Amino acid sequence: MPEFPISKDHPWLAPIAGFSDLPFRLLCREFGCKVAVTEMVSAKGLLHNPKENLRYIKTIEQDSPLVVQLFGDDPQIMADAVKLLKDKNYKYFDLNSGCPVKKVTKTGAGAALLKDLKKLNNILESMAKVAGAENVGIKTRLGWDKQCVTYIHVGNIVQKLGLGWITLHPRFAKQGFSGKADWYATYELKQMIKVPIIASGDLFTAEDGIRCIRETHADSLMFARGALKNPAIFMEYLNLLKGKSSLYDKNKLKIDIIKLHIELIKRYSEVKNPIFKIRGILAKYIRGFKGSKKLRERAVKVNSFEEVIQIIKLLEEEVCK
Ligand SMILES: Cc1cc2nc3c(=O)[nH]c(=O)nc-3n(C[C@H](O)[C@H](O)[C@H](O)COP(=O)(O)O)c2cc1C
């Protein structure tokens, strides 16, 4: 077990490429996210161009515990990347063995590792040697496709190596995001191994989270698309867990979330032009408000923080009238 608790009242933020950056992680932590995972970063990229790739996993003290998710297909390169990060005070590492995107799988990384479990084993072993087994985990899928079902094998590897956790997104790589997440598979895995299991897949609401924990008996869970849509999902889930309902003005909370997210981006974003990032984020949040088409059209064209503040003010007036 890692030093931090893995329990149902310690929900995780999932790795979400392009989204789970420092500002978004801090935003989710504000609402009760207890463990956050960075978006996946290339081990090779980190070694060849550390400055450029370290930007993706920039962190600060409050952003803790933080798990860095790595992808790659070479045990030595993975170990070297973990060493580089460990020297920079990163402590927890996760192996991506679930990404089905061609750009990643054609290099032998991501879900392609499910077609070569010996290699997957060697990579985990080499990462564990550098980081300590309890500080390493894996995020995986059911398998490559129905002809190549691997989650139980991967669970056994993780258990044999004494790793810290295993996250299961119970779909096949070939499925992408289609069909339904097979939570029963997560339940089965939980029955078979002792390593803490983090459930993932189709956790769109706080209620989904409660149901998932009840049905799978997983030790904890991670929100991905549910958190993107509603970063307060952690608070709602934790309230439900305690048997409390979340009584608040949903529109007001949404405006507070927008304000805080923009503030965090302004303060911590590592992208070259944060205003471009804000355009997308603002438009995404505004989409949830009725009759906001005009404001959304403005949001995707903002050029300054002053304009952003103006839009939020208009949104507040619209919502509160
Ligand atoms: C835009 C996007 C990016 C993602 N990036 C990653 C990633 O970098 N690493 C990873 O292991 N999973 C990644 N995932 C998968 C999620 O972590 C999660 O397992 C999946 O979305 C299922 O959970 P959900 O149905 O509750 O969203 C990503 C998902 C989405 C939607």
The ligand as an SDF file (V2000), in Angstrom:
LIG
                    3D

 31 33  0  0  0  0  0  0  0  0999 V2000
  -10.5740   12.9990  -22.8810 C   0  0  0  0  0  0  0  0  0  0  0  0
  -10.1150   11.7750  -22.1400 C   0  0  0  0  0  0  0  0  0  0  0  0
   -8.7520   11.5860  -21.9270 C   0  0  0  0  0  0  0  0  0  0  0  0
   -8.2990   10.4550  -21.2290 C   0  0  0  0  0  0  0  0  0  0  0  0
   -6.9680   10.3170  -20.9940 N   0  0  0  0  0  0  0  0  0  0  0  0
   -6.5170    9.2320  -20.2920 C   0  0  0  0  0  0  0  0  0  0  0  0
   -5.1380    9.0890  -19.9780 C   0  0  0  0  0  0  0  0  0  0  0  0
   -4.3020    9.9560  -20.2580 O   0  0  0  0  0  0  0  0  0  0  0  0
   -4.7740    7.9470  -19.3310 N   0  0  0  0  0  0  0  0  0  0  0  0
   -5.6680    6.9780  -18.9530 C   0  0  0  0  0  0  0  0  0  0  0  0
   -5.2910    5.9730  -18.3640 O   0  0  0  0  0  0  0  0  0  0  0  0
   -6.9780    7.1160  -19.2230 N   0  0  0  0  0  0  0  0  0  0  0  0
   -7.4110    8.2160  -19.8610 C   0  0  0  0  0  0  0  0  0  0  0  0
   -8.7600    8.3650  -20.1000 N   0  0  0  0  0  0  0  0  0  0  0  0
   -9.7010    7.3580  -19.5600 C   0  0  0  0  0  0  0  0  0  0  0  0
  -10.2710    7.7900  -18.2040 C   0  0  0  0  0  0  0  0  0  0  0  0
   -9.2510    7.9220  -17.2350 O   0  0  0  0  0  0  0  0  0  0  0  0
  -11.3510    6.8360  -17.6900 C   0  0  0  0  0  0  0  0  0  0  0  0
  -10.7880    5.5820  -17.4210 O   0  0  0  0  0  0  0  0  0  0  0  0
  -12.4760    6.6660  -18.7030 C   0  0  0  0  0  0  0  0  0  0  0  0
  -12.9180    7.9280  -19.1800 O   0  0  0  0  0  0  0  0  0  0  0  0
  -13.6700    5.9040  -18.1000 C   0  0  0  0  0  0  0  0  0  0  0  0
  -14.2590    6.6360  -17.0510 O   0  0  0  0  0  0  0  0  0  0  0  0
  -15.6290    7.5080  -17.2510 P   0  0  0  0  0  0  0  0  0  0  0  0
  -16.5410    6.6450  -18.0930 O   0  0  0  0  0  0  0  0  0  0  0  0
  -16.1400    7.6980  -15.8410 O   0  0  0  0  0  0  0  0  0  0  0  0
  -15.2640    8.7630  -17.9680 O   0  0  0  0  0  0  0  0  0  0  0  0
   -9.2300    9.4860  -20.7730 C   0  0  0  0  0  0  0  0  0  0  0  0
  -10.5940    9.6920  -20.9980 C   0  0  0  0  0  0  0  0  0  0  0  0
  -11.0390   10.8170  -21.6590 C   0  0  0  0  0  0  0  0  0  0  0  0
  -12.5210   11.0210  -21.8540 C   0  0  0  0  0  0  0  0  0  0  0  0
  1  2  1  0
  2  3  1  0
  2 30  2  0
  3  4  2  0
  4  5  1  0
  4 28  1  0
  5  6  2  0
  6  7  1  0
  6 13  1  0
  7  8  2  0
  7  9  1  0
  9 10  1  0
 10 11  2  0
 10 12  1  0
 12 13  2  0
 13 14  1  0
 14 15  1  0
 14 28  1  0
 15 16  1  0
 16 17  1  0
 16 18  1  0
 18 19  1  0
 18 20  1  0
 20 21  1  0
 20 22  1  0
 22 23  1  0
 23 24  1  0
 24 25  2  0
 24 26  1  0
 24 27  1  0
 28 29  2  0
 29 30  1  0
 30 31  1  0
M  END
$$$$
